[in-house]
């Protein structure tokens, strides 16, 4: 197998892990939405979003990771909105 194929296989394995973790995250987001709904809480909590993004500060590839996280957070809010009924 060529070096390029080995590297691509590594990327495929990493991608599979990312997908699994995203599914786990979205399952947890659904649980959060159900909790918020049951307790009359708002979906959007900007302080929480800022806290999540602050954990990326100083990381290698920070700008790229923040871009990806913004999409994840927006998707999470849409998922919660569908459950929350807002």
C-alpha positions in Angstrom: 0.0 0.0 0.0 1.3 3.4 -0.9 2.1 6.1 1.7 -0.9 8.1 0.4 -3.3 5.2 0.8 -2.0 4.7 4.4 -2.6 8.3 5.1 -6.1 8.2 3.6 -6.9 5.1 5.6 -5.9 7.0 8.8 -8.2 9.9 7.7 -11.0 7.5 7.2 -10.5 6.0 10.6 -10.5 9.4 12.2 -13.6 10.5 10.3 -15.4 7.4 11.6 -14.5 8.4 15.1 -15.7 12.0 14.5 -19.0 10.8 13.2 -19.5 8.6 16.2 -18.7 11.4 18.6 -21.0 13.8 16.7 -23.8 11.3 17.1 -23.1 11.0 20.8 -23.0 14.8 21.1 -26.3 15.2 19.3 -27.9 12.5 21.5 -26.8 14.5 24.5 -28.1 17.7 23.0 -31.5 16.1 22.6 -31.4 15.2 26.3 -30.5 18.8 27.2 -33.4 20.1 25.0 -35.8 17.7 26.8 -34.5 19.0 30.2 -34.8 22.6 29.1 -38.4 22.0 27.8 -39.4 20.2 31.0 -38.0 23.0 33.2 -39.1 26.0 31.1 -35.6 27.1 30.1 -34.5 29.0 27.0 -32.7 27.1 24.3 -30.1 29.8 23.6 -27.7 30.4 26.4 -24.9 32.6 25.0 -22.7 32.2 28.0 -22.6 28.5 27.5 -21.7 28.9 23.8 -18.9 31.3 24.7 -17.6 28.9 27.3 -17.5 26.1 24.7 -15.6 28.2 22.2 -13.2 29.5 24.9 -12.0 25.9 25.4 -10.5 26.1 21.9 -8.3 29.2 22.7 -4.6 28.7 22.1 -5.0 25.4 20.3 -3.2 24.6 17.1 -5.6 25.1 14.1 -7.8 27.3 16.4 -9.4 29.3 13.6 -10.4 26.2 11.7 -11.7 24.5 14.8 -13.8 27.5 15.7 -15.3 27.5 12.3 -16.3 23.9 12.7 -17.6 24.4 16.2 -19.8 27.3 15.1 -21.5 24.9 12.7 -21.8 22.3 15.4 -23.3 24.8 17.8 -25.8 26.1 15.2 -26.8 22.6 14.3 -27.3 21.8 18.0 -29.5 24.9 18.4 -31.7 23.8 15.5 -31.9 20.3 16.9 -33.0 21.7 20.3 -35.5 24.0 18.6 -37.1 21.1 16.9 -37.5 19.3 20.3 -38.3 22.4 22.3 -40.9 23.5 19.8 -39.7 27.1 19.4 
